[in-house]
Amino acid sequence: MVYLAILGGIVFSFVLFVLLYSLAGLLCFLIPVNKQFQNIQRDIEIFVVSNGVHVDYVLPSISPYFDWKKVLDGRDFETPLAENNFLGIGWGDRGFYLEVDEWANLKPKVAARAMLIPSPTLMHVTLHPELPKNQKRLESIHLSIEQYLQLCDYICSFFKQRENGVILLPGKGYTTNDNFYEAMGSYHAFGTCNFWVNRGLIQIGVRAPIWSHGGAGIFYQLKKAVPRPAAVPPRLESF
């Protein structure tokens, strides 16, 4: 009976945690930071993309403002960076990335370990010849040059580096045009892959939810940042 009571307490606590965690995410979803930001034409356009669970940045692979060839070795990919217009960059749990090739294959122990125990992380970089429009969500964000450089610095700060540069995990990518790299930081329930993207947006002054463990809040607040067209006054008919 004692063991059953302990087990029941553990199950109840876990269910309560999930409910409170979900409720907190829903409430924070609706609270914007950088409310004054308007997603209007600026110097450079980037994107955020979601497969339904995980959100990545999608950035221009070549621009006059930041050269990703100084960070990534193009020889690690099948096609050169110069032949791809975009880079998809994400940060996340090492176990998720390396053990789950598709969400249908996600094992409960992998999910529980990632959410409940602070765990090591990886950076994931994918080359895209064109925008990945086959994903669940894709939204553009217009940035100033200063904002874009701040975002690049934010992303680069999470690549773990040696003297000769970033640390590649050879042969661990899903295709010949994506790779994993050792990363800084720990993954946990309050520091998820989508929280990482959201925090970067907040730091550069883009409208975003105050906290987001999922991706829906990011896209919701970006939609709110698009200015509404001015109302056209009704035309008066002359008699």
C-alpha positions, -999 to 999 in steps of 0.1 A, spaced: 0 0 0 29 24 8 44 18 -26 11 23 -43 7 56 -24 41 67 -35 35 58 -71 2 75 -70 18 106 -56 45 106 -84 19 102 -111 -3 129 -96 27 153 -93 37 146 -129 2 152 -143 -1 184 -122 33 196 -135 22 190 -171 -11 209 -166 6 239 -149 33 239 -175 8 239 -203 -13 266 -186 18 288 -181 27 284 -217 -8 294 -228 -8 325 -206 27 336 -217 17 330 -253 -6 361 -251 18 385 -233 41 403 -259 76 417 -254 88 445 -278 51 453 -285 62 484 -305 80 463 -331 64 464 -366 73 438 -392 78 462 -421 103 464 -449 139 468 -436 174 460 -446 173 422 -445 147 395 -444 150 363 -423 124 336 -415 113 313 -387 101 279 -397 83 251 -378 78 215 -385 49 215 -361 71 210 -330 105 225 -335 112 261 -347 144 271 -366 158 303 -379 162 305 -416 188 330 -427 204 341 -459 236 320 -464 253 349 -482 248 386 -475 270 417 -474 265 419 -436 276 386 -423 296 358 -438 286 323 -425 316 308 -443 337 323 -415 318 302 -390 310 270 -409 333 249 -431 314 244 -464 334 212 -470 312 195 -443 283 196 -467 277 180 -500 270 213 -518 288 245 -511 272 273 -490 274 295 -521 250 272 -540 224 274 -513 204 306 -506 195 298 -470 207 283 -438 183 267 -413 198 269 -378 183 254 -346 194 245 -311 181 216 -291 184 185 -270 212 161 -280 190 130 -274 161 144 -295 183 153 -324 204 121 -325 178 95 -314 146 108 -331 147 109 -369 109 114 -371 85 125 -344 65 93 -349 96 75 -335 98 96 -303 102 74 -273 87 85 -240 120 80 -221 138 104 -245 110 130 -241 110 127 -203 147 128 -200 149 160 -222 121 178 -203 129 168 -167 167 165 -166 190 193 -179 208 177 -208 235 185 -233 226 203 -266 236 205 -302 233 231 -330 217 218 -362 225 235 -395 207 227 -428 215 241 -462 184 251 -483 186 260 -520 153 277 -515 129 285 -487 116 253 -470 79 259 -478 70 223 -471 70 229 -434 40 236 -411 47 273 -406 69 298 -422 70 335 -414 93 363 -425 108 389 -402 123 422 -415 154 434 -396 177 463 -396 214 455 -403 221 461 -366 194 436 -355 206 410 -380 242 413 -367 230 410 -331 210 378 -341 241 363 -358 262 370 -327 235 354 -305 234 323 -327 272 320 -329 275 323 -291 258 289 -288 283 270 -310 309 253 -288 343 260 -303 379 249 -302 409 269 -315 402 258 -351 365 266 -350 331 249 -344 330 212 -334 313 191 -360 298 157 -353 308 138 -385 282 117 -402 253 125 -377 232 146 -401 199 134 -415 210 141 -451 242 151 -469 233 188 -465 227 191 -428 251 187 -398 252 188 -361 277 207 -340 285 207 -303 266 235 -285 266 256 -253 238 254 -228 215 228 -213 181 217 -225 152 214 -200 115 221 -197 121 258 -192 148 261 -218 135 244 -249 145 247 -286 116 271 -291 125 291 -260 160 295 -276 145 310 -308 121 332 -288 148 345 -266 169 355 -296 140 374 -311 134 392 -278 171 402 -275 171 419 -309 139 438 -303 114 417 -323 78 412 -310 76 378 -293 58 362 -264 73 368 -229 81 330 -227 74 302 -252 81 265 -247 63 258 -279 63 275 -313 27 287 -315 33 318 -294 61 330 -316 40 328 -348 10 344 -330 30 374 -319 46 378 -353 12 380 -369 3 408 -344 35 427 -355 22 431 -391 7 466 -394 -29 467 -405 -37 488 -436 -53 521 -428 -90 521 -431 -103 538 -462 -130 563 -454 -164 557 -471 -168 575 -503 -196 601 -503 -219 600 -533 -227 633 -548 -263 641 -558 
